[in-house]
Amino acid sequence: MKVDGRHFRSIWRSADGWSVDVIDQRRLPHELVISKLTNVAEAAEAIRSMVVRGAPLIGATAAYGMALAMRDDKSDVAIERSYLRLFGTRPTAINLKWALDEMRRVLRPLPPSARSDAAYARADDIAEEDVVINQGIARCGLALIEAIAAKKPGEVVNVLTHCNAGWLATVDWGTATAPIYLAHQRGIAVHVWVDETRPRNQGAALTAWELGHHGVPHTVISDNAGGHLMQHGRVDLVIVGTDRVAANGDVCNKIGTYLKALAASDNGVPFYVALPSPTIDFSVADGLAQIPIEQRGGEEVTHMTGRTEDGRIETVRIVPEGSPVANYGFDVTPARLVSGLITERGVLKADRASLAAAFPERIASAAE
């Protein structure tokens, strides 16, 4: 996607051909900083510290992390060691495991001399596949926006989204934002209500930044405003992303997604989830019971970072000293609240039969 007219991806190979450049998302929206990853330890730390975040981008970064590992050590031991190191960085997003399994599957049968080139080639393919998948999501989701636009000619289609499921969370295009970007490109009047998404404020800091720099009309709202807007007919549909979808259609996404689904259900607003197929986890039968929910550091709740009026970037405490905090990173939205799953192979019902029919290869992968 574009930043002030210049095309960017969230991750790419550096000019030297072997190191990897990423956008440091911790520095947004105040600074656009490019960080270079030169070894597997740096790739793992980039995922753990959220230099990169978003399920598809985490997977691509892990794949490149394996490639960086093979550049330094091509042994069987190095494959397993780097796999485990990267796998341990984040517990919820299934794309991480999927990408690492792919890399290990490719590398294990090869002689050590062939592993470095093969690792980079597969990592490149994973990144390119993500772009193609997200373009498919864009095309399938566009039909939903077009249908609403046809019912209200001359009026704006209002979409509410939560967290950041934009191109910054993927390699390019995004998941929840992909249909929005395509609608905007096609000349459909679309406006996005952007949840600020505390803690970490990925909506206010990231989604608003990318929409603004790409030229998509949007408004940042407090997390608690979505229900009010739905009650007053100011939201036509909700589109969110996801870090893992269980076999039964349950959706795990950034904390607060469940509340948006409840409000949408109560007000008759369609609630859609956009997901690339590697996010489907057929090894999990029941999302609410089985998906691990990451609990992150309390400082994400107790502190906030922003730019002062005189231009300084400062972090301040907003919670009283001594008050305990809890920081659950995700929640699970039951399939019954999901109007449909926007995938690269169409808009599906949120149930096992529909997912299995559309992606039988994911069942086979889960069984291995």
C-alpha angles and dihedrals in degrees: 000000000000135000108195091332097315119111117238138176123198094238134020143154113272124243090262088066098234112054120074129233123209136174109252099232093189088072096053138134093022100044134022103218126173116211125198123222115205105167142019093264091058091047091051092048091048089057095042096048093041098244077139123025140163121086099261094045091047088055093049092047091051090051091053089045089060089049091052089049092053091052089060101035125010097186128121088246091056091053092055095039094051091043092055094042093054094039091058095058101083127009106199112050108083092198088076093062092040093055094044091049089051092051093047091047091055097042104043098070094047128091112251092251091063099043102086096054091042092050094053091045093052092044089052089050092050090053093048092045089055091055092050092047092051091049087055090051088051092054095046094045093045090072090063092054092043091053092054092045090053091055093052106035114196093015131106121258108228117209124185119206135180130218116342117308091153133115089288088065092051135030092268141340096018128229109258091027096046095085089044093053091047092048090050090048090051092054098254112148102242131167127189127214102210117205109217087224109209135233103050090007095235091165096050094038104035113017093044091046095052095041091048095049091047092049101246114147111244144155126212114225135182114263091250096054098075096082092050091052091049092050090056097047096251097125119068096182142347121229120183135167129232142216095207137005117200123222091258093055098259110149126218114199142143114319110275096039091105091057091053090051091052092050091047092051093049092051100040093247115149111247115203132180120209115208141163114230095250086067091066112098112194090177088073111070097180119030097197093052102036114028111099112235114217116230110204134197118296093233089077087066100035097047139045131193125212147141118275123222090260092054102259121137107229136175116214135184116243100175123073116260110263097024110128116233135196122206115194108180099201145018133200122242112205116239091242089071095051117095092196147328114247106213135162087260098052142288107307137192112255097249140100096253094055094044092047093049093050098041111026091154090064089059090053091048092051091052094056 
